C-alpha cells in the first residue's frame, strides 16, 4: 500500500534509514546519480546528532595539523556541505585544537541547510517522523521491503537497495542482518548539550573555557554541586553571544537509568538545571544565565553496528593504511569516551582509506551502511563515527547503491574504483 492508503508498496531504487549526516549524504549522493531515493527519519527534523543533540563541531573534515595542510581530507560532498553551511552562517572558520582541526557550527541553523539541499533533488523524497517497524532484507537479489508508521499512518516501501544510517543498526537488526555491539562496560559514554544565554564572553574563548570546566569540577568535589556535573565544557555559538554547554554523562548515570532514553534525559536536565543555578549564584557574570534551548536527544557516541564484508580494525587505521579498496578517508584520531571526565586519543600516522567492504553488510549484499553503525571494531569506531567521516562514508555508499540499482546488481558487484570516480576522487587523494 502507498503510505497507508491501500494498494501496493511504494517502490524506490534506494531507501536510506536515518537522516543524520551519514544518511543525508547517502540520500543526496544516490539522488545525484539519478536514483529514485527515499530518506526516512524518525525525528521531526533532519540532522541527527548535528541538530537534535546539539553536537556543535564537525570533526574529521580536515587533514591533521601535522601535515601542514588545511585541505579537506574528503573533497567531495563533505566540502560542498561545509561551503553551504558557511554561506548560511551555520558554521564559523575552522579551528585548530591541538593536533586536529574542527569546524564550529550552530546546530540551530544546520537543519535548514540540510533541508534545502534535499529539496534541490527532484528524485529525492524525504519522510520525517517515519518510524521503521519491520523489514525484510534481500540477501542477494530482488528488492527489500520496509514497513513502519508515519504521521499519516502505516507505510510500506520496497527498494532495490537499502542503506542503514540510523546510528544504531536499526534497519539491519529489523531485517535480521548480522550486527555487533560493545558491552555495557565498554560502550562509549554519551553527552547532553544545551544552549545557554547570559554567559560571559571571557568564559567562551581560550583559557576561559578551561577555567569554566575546572570551576565546575571543583564545585562538585567541594559539595557545592552535584557530582553528576563533574565534566562540563563550554563553546561559543558562531555569530551569537550564546554558548553551548556539553555535559558528559557518567556510566553510573547510565546504570541508574538503565540507559532508558526518557529517564536518562530527565536526569540530565536536572543536572543542567543544578549547574545553571550554581553558576548564577556563585560565578561572576552569570546572574542572567539561562537555558534557551534544550536538545531533542542525548548525544550517542556508540550503539549497535552492522558487521560488514570488511571490519575496520584499529591498527590498520592508526597506520594510515591505503588500498585500492578505499572509497573515503578517515583522519580523526581514535577518540574513546570510557570515562566521562575525559577522552583518550590515539592519533593515526596518516589518513586511513575506508574500504567499501566496511559499508556493505556481511550477510545481505543489498544492504549498505554508513556513519557510526558502519562495520568496525569498537576501538576503530572511535575514529570513524565523527560527523566529517560520516558525511564521506554516506556519500560513498549512496553512490554505490545508485550504481547497483542502475544495473540491478548487489553492492558487492560495484567496484571501489567506480565509486571513487563518481565522487571525483583518486586513490592518491
C-alpha angles and dihedrals in degrees: 000000000000110000093322098311099108133261129069127345118268111258128219137172093227129015120191122197113206127040100213122113094290094046095043090050093047092049098049092042090054092046091049088057089057099260120143097240137191124199116197120194125178094205125075091249140034124248106073112209090353090069109009097046096033094238095174105189128062110219128190097039101109142052114261116276089243090069091064089229128113092193124131109262089213105036099186126072095349091058093046091049092052089051089054091049092051093048090051094048090244094123139036132215117300115268131211112231108181108298097351141060124229134186114230112217142183106234090198089068102037097078092061091052092051092047092050091051091050092049090057090066111078092190092055121090118192122201118190126196087023109146119198112227106168140003139191107200122202109236097203115337137027132027128309121232126221129188130188149132126272136175092279096043139272121350136195124202134184120195136176092222129017132197126204109213095148095119090233104055090253095154094045093048092047091052098044098253119153112271136176135202136188117245119264089253093051104037115111116259120248131233134225117210130190134180116241133196124196096046116146112247090230090067095053099058135065116318090000089079090053092048089052093052093046092048094054093045090051091050091054091051092048093050097248093114136029112273088234088076092058095116115045128150131193129210130171122244111242110252094006141085090229124098137208117233115204118204113195108213120226126232088241089061091052091050092048092053095035084236090283105160098225094046093045093049091047093054091043090055090052091053091050091049090051091049093050092049089050092049093049092050101039113023124072116246095019100096091112096038113135142153109259098175134024123203123251092227146005113271104250115201096183141013135143118331135195122255107236138196084264125033113207111226128200101245098056088045093052091047090055092237115193128190143163087262094068124112101169139017129239117204104162120105121248099271115189125185101197091138119045090218093068147335130250118230133204113184122214121235090232139344113300123229109235108217121227089234090069088062096051124077115249091220104033116044093195093055118090129186138199140171125028095342093058120122110282142117117267091257097046090049087065087074101032099050097071121111098249092054091042089058090052096047089045091054091048097050092042090057091045092050092050091049091049092048091050092056097033091241138128123264089250089066093059114092122226088231090061091051093048091049093051090049090050097240135121129217090251090057 
